[in-house]
Amino acid sequence: MKRRVGMALGTALLLAGSGVDAQEWKRAFIDGTGPGWRDLTEADFVPVNGDPDTWVWRDGVLHCKGTPIGVMRTKDQFTNFELVLEWMHLKSAGNSGVFVWVPAEALAGLKPDALPKAGIEVQALDHGYIDLYVKKTGKQPDFFTTNGDVFAVGVSRLKPFPPLSPNGSRSFPRKHLSKGINEWNHYYVRAINGEVRLWVNGEEVSGGSDADPRSGYLCLESEGSPVQFRKIRIRELP
């Protein structure tokens, strides 16, 4: 069969006879185009515990001022899906992320300056966060990275893929591919049957399996620093 590296590879191209080897799969750049994909726009999100100006859409870009700490969720809940988006920190040591499979009860009554105590976080952390940690503590961090950690939050559960953080709670990225401030990063997240996998700028780096729960809202995170999101697209799967 003729090799088809240009099409969306979210699921079908792993089938036998596709002509795409494992290395190509890991490096596939999924852009969110093709059958089944749709945009997530302002109409698809609702605020949870921010100020009226915490999240602002302008010209297709979602601007987050970073305060108060909190999230914005999708209107719909999702179970199996593929998600693509681009994010960019505007300040060194910026912190943000995408929450997957957040149950409704974790968002009910959530007050400002709080994050949900359930869900799977796909972290989006600026490299300057390491410098800030070293400045404060005098030592290098070993319990987080700035290249796409994936981990369970609160009461949720996940069996993270290696390499692992020292306490075993986080899937650390196998490669360091995140860009710095004022540069757009591309995330492709595949969440199927309790398994979450993350591709950063075109290569698979981290993830986990056996998630509980494995259905819920998607949330974008405001965590103290300005960040932008754009080109948010999703494809729901059986």
N, C-alpha and C positions, 0 to 999 in steps of 0.2 A: 504494500500500500504506500502511496506517495506520502512523504513526510509533511505534516501539517502543523508547523510550529507557530503559525500566525493566528490561529483561532483560540478562543477562550478554552483554557484547559481545566477549568474547575473540577470536572468529574470525568467526562467521557474519555479523555485521552489517555487515561491509565488502563484502558481496556486492552486486552491482548490484540496485537495486530495493528495498533495505532501508528507504529513507526516512530514513537517518541520514547527515547531511552530515559532512564532515571535521572541522569545528570541534567538533561534538557528540562525535565519536569521541575526540578528544584530551581532552575534559573528562569522559569517561565514568567514573563511579565504580564500579569492579568490586568487589562485596562478597563474592565467592566462594560465592554461592548459585546453585542451578540444577542441571540435569542434569550428572552427571559429577564434580562437586566433592565432595571429602571432607576431613575434618579430618586434620591431622598432629598427633598427640598424643605423650605420653611414650613410648608403645609404638612409635612410628615413628622414634625417634632412639636413637643409641648414642654414648657418650662416646668421645673420641679421645685427648686428651692433657691433660685437666684434673684437678683434685682431685675427690674424691667430692662436695664441696659447691659446685663451680664452677657447676653447672647444677642447679637445683632447681625442680620443678613444684609449684605450690600453687594450688588452685582454678582450674585452667585457664590460669594465667599461668606462663610460664617465666622464672624469676629467674636472672640471671647475675651473679656477684659481680665478674667482670672479671679474676680472677687464678686460675691463671697464664694468660698469653697462650696462646691455642689455639682449638680449634674443637670443635663437636659435629656429627656428620653424621647424615643419614638412613640408615635401614637399607637402603633401596632406591636404586638409581641411576635417573636420569631422563634422557630425551632431549628430547622436545617436551612442553611443559607451560605452564600458567599457575599462578602462585603469588600468594596474597595473605597479608599479615600486618600486624600493628601492632607498633611498637616505641617504647620511651620510655627516654631517658637519665635517670638519677637524679642525675647530677653534671655540673657544667659541664665542657666540653671532653671529654666522653665520646666514645669511639671504638668502633665495632662495624660489622657489616655482614653481608651474606648472600653466600656463595660459591656460584656456579652451575657445574655441570659440572666438579667436581673429580675427577680420575682416582684410582683406588684406590692407585696407586703413590705419589701425592703425600701420602698419609695413612699409609702403612705405616711403622711405627717412628717416627712423629713425636713428638719429645720435648716436654715442657712448655716454655712460653715460646718456642714456634715456631709459625709459620703455614704452611699448605701452599704449596708453590712452584709451584702450577698452579691453574687455575680462572679464572672471571670474577667479579670482586668488584663487588657492588652496595653501595656504601658507605653507612653510617648514622653520620654524624658530627655532633656537637653544635656549635652556633654558637660556643660558648665556646672551641673549638679555635683559631679565628682570633685571639681575644684572647690566648690563651696563646702562639701563635706570634709575634705582634707584641711581646709582652712580652719574649720570649727573644731575638728578632732585631732588633727596632727597625724592621721593615719589614712591609708587607702581603704576604701570600702570593699567588703567582700560579700555583702548580702544583697546588692543590687547592681545592675548595669544600666547603661544608657543606650542600649541598642535593641530593645524590644523584649523585655521580660514578659512572661505570661504566667499568671498565678490566680488562685482562688482567693476571694475576698470574704471575710466574715464566716458565716455559717455554710457557705458553698464549699464544694469539694472538687478537687481535680488531681489527677495523677500526672504530674509534670514530666515532660520528656527531658532526658539529659542533654547537655550538662545541667546539673542542679545547683541551686544556692546551697550554702553549707548546712542549712537546716532542712533542706529537701522540699521546701514549699514553692520554689519558683523554678520555672524552666528558663535557664539562661540561654541567650542566643549563641549559636555555633559560630557565627561570623559577626563582625562589627561593621555594620553597613549604614547606620544612621548618619545623616548629615547634620551640620550645626545650625545655629540661629540664622534666621532670614533665608533659609533654604527649604524648599519643599521636599518632604519625605513621602514616599508612597507605601501604603500598607494594603496588603491583600490578606483578608482573614477568611478562612474556610472553617465553618462550624457545622459538623454533621454527626448525629447520633452520639452526642456527648464528647466528641473530639474537636479540639480547637487547634488550628495550625496558623502560624503567622509567617508571611513573606514580607521582608523589608527591602524596598527598592529592587524588587525582582528576584530575590532569593529566599528560600525557606530557611528560617533560623530557629524557631522555637514553637512550643505548643504543649498540649497535654490531652489526656483521655479520661474517660470515666467521670465526666462532670456530673454534678448533681447540685441544683437542677440543670436541665439541659433545654430549657425553653424560658423565654421571658423577653423583657425589653432590651433594646440597645440604648446605651447612654454615652454621651460625650461629657468629658470631665473638665470642670473649672477648678484649678488648684493653685491659685495664688499668683499666676503670671499670665500675661497676654499670649494668646495662641490663636491660630486661624485654621479653619478646615475648608476644604473645597472638593469638588468632584466626588461627592459621596453617592455611591451606587450600590444596589443590592440585587441579588438574584435568589429567590426562594427555591428550595429544593424539596423533593418528596421526603 
